[in-house]
Amino acid sequence: MSDDLYATSGVDTAAGDRAVELMKQAVQATHGPEVVGGFGGFAGLFDASKLQGMRRPLLATSTDGVGTKVAIAQAIDKHDTIGQDLVGMVVDDIIVVGAEPLFMTDYIACGKVVPERIAAIVKGIADACAATGTALTGGETAEHPGLLGPDDYDVAGAVTGVVDADRVLGAERVTDGDVVIALAASGLHSNGYSLVRRIIADNGIDYRAQAADFGTSWGEALLEPTRLYTGELVRVLRRPELDGAIHAFSHVTGGGIAANLARVLPQGSWIELERSLWSPLPVFRILTDLAGASLESVEGTWNLGIGMFAIVDAEKADAVLAACAQEGLEGWVAGRISMSARDLDGFTQGEKGVDGGAVRLVGSYA
């Protein structure tokens, strides 16, 4: 009787139970022996005894969402890629300090639980967790009728990882002459979608309409999932011949290219990135053309084809590039770090509360 009364308010607990059943197998596939207690408890349990062999284990954590990219998924009723976007946004943040992911939890808020939709989202999360070596130990789906529309939802997640204290990566390891390697993005990833949606709306484009330049609908092209880097970079970091070669990573997310790289460089350092070394993906060119804007004008919003930077020992740069290529990560040398004194007018510095190095993009895109 109480469930029937609750249903009159717009909350369908039976649909929630059905969604759990549909996602169960995908979630359990991410569980190794470290996950204790199975699926469906109030809290996920992870056996931390695997950390006992570490000298001084530091836990790393990150939380994020996917942003307004979910609006495009809702517009074309395609929900199987958003989960990968979520995992990329949180897991690829902790690899920046050299941490290996241990486990993740997710949260989905929706106006109405549609079991198949929720299961598609969670399967995307689970598959991406499996690809990055992350256990999906728990989550929550909350139905918010009256607050969100029946087809509205938002997703968020948090990940916990670990790194030994003497292996933490960051600005303190970066030195004069270090080489900066750019790793290719798959597309827009999950940043700057408010601008994307504004451009699409201003041009009267229907997300379901075919886009001749992409060979798919506009919506499908713009939902290209975020490239995952963590699994591959963990394996690169583990290579004995590259021990100590990688000094820092930068995940290129909100704020664009220069701001995110500046965050992981030491004060007093600077670098100029030559635009001619890469050609931004077609999606960036098409969107800026529609907006009547230049690629340079969106460098602080979109990644323009660079999803991650690695700052490495100059003598081992070729070996790092080769290792990344073997892992399926396309990369190129983007520039060198300098500690020499110079006028830094026009450089990006001190972004997101970090008083780091200075970065400037120069030249023209290929």
N, C-alpha and C positions, 0 to 999 in steps of 0.2 A: 504493500500500500504506500509506504513512504517513497519507494522508488518511482511509483506511478505519479505521486504528487510532485516529486522532484522533476520528473520529465515535463510536467506542465510549465515549469520555469525555463525550459529550454535545455536542460542538461540530461543527456542520454547515457546513463551508466552502462547500459547493455552494449551500446556502440563502442564505448571505451574498452570494455572487456574484449569485444571482437577485434578491435585494433591491436590489443596486446597479443592476442593469439596469432594474428597475421604477421607481427613483427618478431615473434619469439625466436624462430629459427635463425633469422639473420643476426640477431643480437648474440645468441649463444655461440654462433660461429666465430665470434671475436674472443671468446673466453679460452684462455690457457689454464694450466694448473694453478696459476697465482690467484685466479678469481675463486673466491670461497662463497658458498651458500647459494650458488645458482642464480636463477632469474626470478624477479618479481618481489623481492623483499623490500622493506622500507628503506634500506640502505645497501649499497653495494660494498662488498668486502674484498680487499686485495691483500694478499699475503706479502708483507714487506720484508720477509726474511731473505729475499733475494738481494736486498741491499747490504746484507751483513759482510759481503766480500769487498765492499767499497771502503776506501780510507776515510772519507768525510763526505757522505752523500748529502747533496743539497737538493731539496725538492723545488721544482719549477712549476709554475701554474700560469694559465692564461684563460681568459674568457672573452667571448665575442659572439656576434650574430652574423647574419648574412645581409642585413640592411634591406633596402627597397628592391633588391633583385627579386624578392619573393613576390612582388606585385606582378612581375612578368610571368612567373610560374603560374600564378593564379589566373592571369588573363588568358592563358592558352591551356589551362588545366593539365599542366605537365609538372610533376613533383618529384621525379626520380633523380634529379641532379642537385637539388638544393642541399641535400645532406652532405654531399662531397664538398660543396662550398663551405659549409659550416666547419667540417673537419679541417679543411685547409686553413681557414682563418685562425683556428686556435692551435692546432698541432704544429703548423709551420712557424708559429711565433716562438715556441719553446726550443726548437732546434737552433734558433738564433744564438742561444747561450750554450749550445752544445748538449742540451738535455735530450735524452731518449724518452719518448712518451710511455707512460705506464697505463693509465686508464682515463676515460672520459665519461662525462654525463651530459645529457641533453635535456632541453626544455622546449616544449611546443605549446604555445597558447593559440587557441582557435575559437571561432565563433560557434562552430558545430563540428562534432567529431564525425568525420566520414572515414570509416575504418580503412578502406582501401587507400585513401589519400594519406592518412597518417602512416600507414604501413610502408607506402612508397617513400616517404620522407625518411623514415627510420632505416629502411633498407639501404638507402643511399648513405646514411651516416655509418651504418655498420660495415658496409663494403669498403668505405674509405678508411675506417678504423682498422680493418683487417689489412689494408694495403700499407698502412703506416706503422703496423705493429702495436696498435693501441687497443686495449680492451674496453668495450662499451659496457660499463658496469651498472648503469642505471639511467633513469630518465623520468620525465614527467610529462604527461599530456593533460592540459587544463582546458576545460570548455568554459568560455566566457560569453554566453549569450547576452545580447544587449550592449555589450562593450565592443565586441567585434562582430562583423557581419557573418552570415552563414558560410561564406567561402573565404573569409579572411583568416590568416594565421601568421604567426611570427615564430622564428626559431632562434635558440641561443644554446650555447654549450660551454663547458669548461673542461680543461684537460690538466692532468698532473703528470709530471715527468721527473727524471732524476739525472743529475750529473755530479761527478766527483769534483770537489772544490778545486783541485789543482788542474782540472780540465775545462773549467768554465771559459767560454769564448767571449771576447768583447774588446772594447777600445783599448784597454790596458795592454793587450797583446800586439796591437797594430804598431808597426814601425815604419820609419822612412824608407821608401823604395818598395814597399809591399805592392803587389799587383792586385787589382780589383777585377774579378771575373763576374760577368753578367750571365745569369741563367734564364733561358727563355720562358716566357709566360705562355699559357694556352689561349689567352684572350684578355678580356676585361677583369677576370677573376671576380671579386665581389665588392669592388669599390667604385664610387663615382656613379652609381646607378640613378641617383636623383637627377644628375645632369643627362644621363642617357635617356631617361623617361621624358625629360623636358624636351629634348631634341626630337624624339619620336612624336610627342604630342604636338609640338609646334609645326611639324611637317605633315600632320594628319595621317600618320601611318598606323594601320591596324596590325597588331602583333601577329595575327593569324595570316596576314597576307604574305604571299611568296615574295622573297627578296632575290631578285635575279643575280645580284652580286654574290650571294651566299649559297644559292641552290637549295635553300630551306626557307621556312617561314622566318620572318623577322624575330619572332619570339624564340624560336629554337636557336637561331644564331646567337642571340643575346644571352641565352641560358648556357652557353658553352661553360662546362664546369671548371672550377679553379684547379690549376695544376697542383698536384701534391708533390712535395719535395722531401719530406722527412724520411721516408723509408730508404730512399736512395742515398741521402746525405748521411744518415746514420751508418750505412755500409761504407761510404767513402771515409768517414771519420775513423772507422775501425781498422782501416788498412794499415798494417805495420809500417809500410814504406812511406806513408803520409803522416806519421805521428808528428804532431806539432806543426804541420805545414799550414793548416787553416787557422787563422787568427780571429776571424769574426765572420758572421753572416749578417745580412740585413734582409728582412722580409718586406717587399715593396707592396704596401697596402695603402690605407688612407694617408693622403699627404703627398703621394706621388714619388717620383724617382729621387730627386735631390734630398728632400727632407728625411726620407727613411735611411738613406746611406749616411747622411751627416750624423744621425743618432748613434752610430756605432763606431765613429772615428774619434780619436783623441783631440782635445783642445790643441790648437796650434797647427793641426794638419789640414791639408787641402788637396783637392783633386778636381781636375777638369775632365768631364766625360765628353768624348767626341761623338756627336750625333751620327756622323757618317759611318760609324762602325756597325750600325744595324738599321734595318728597315722595319718600322712599326707595322704590325699586322694590319690586314685590310680593314678589319672592323674599326680601328681607330681612324683610319683615313676616311672611311665612308661617313662616320659620325661627324667628324670635324667638317667635312665638306657640306653635309646637311646643315650644320650650324653656321656655316660661313666663317669658320674659325681656322686657326692654324694649329698644327700639332704642338708647336712650342707653347701655345696658350693653355694647353691642358696637361702639361708636364707635372703640375702640382695636384692633379686630380686622378689621372689614370696612370697605369704602369707602362703603357706604350710598348709592351712586349718584353719587359724585364720583370720577372716575378721574384727573383732572389739575387742577392749579391754575395759573393764569397771573397773575403780579403785574405790573401795568402802570401806565404814566403815567396819572394821573387824566384828563387832558385828551384822551387818545386811547382811553379805555376803550370808548366806544361804537363807534369804528372797529375796534378789535380784536374786539369781540363780533360785529360785522357780518361781518368777514373770516372768523372762525371759522364763522359760520352758513353763509357761502357755500361753505365747505369741508365742510359736513355735520356740524360739531361743535356740538351744543347746549350753550349756556352761559348763565350768569346772574351778575350781580354778587353776591358773597357777603359783601363787607364792605370796610373800609378799614384800612390800616395806620396806626398811631399811634405816635409816639415820645414822647408826653407821659408824665410820671411818674405812676404809679398803683400800687396794691397788686395784685400779681400772684398772690395766693393763689387756688388753684383752677385756674390756667392750666397747660397742658402746656409745659414748657421743657426744653431741653438733651437732646433724645432722640438715641439711636443715636450717642453720642459727640460730637455737635455741640452746642456751647453757642450756640444761636441765639436766635430770638425766642420770644414767648409766645403761645399760642393757646388759646382757650376757646370751646366751643359753648354757646349760651344759647337759652332759649325752648323751644318744642315744635314737633315736625315737622308739616308740613302734611298 
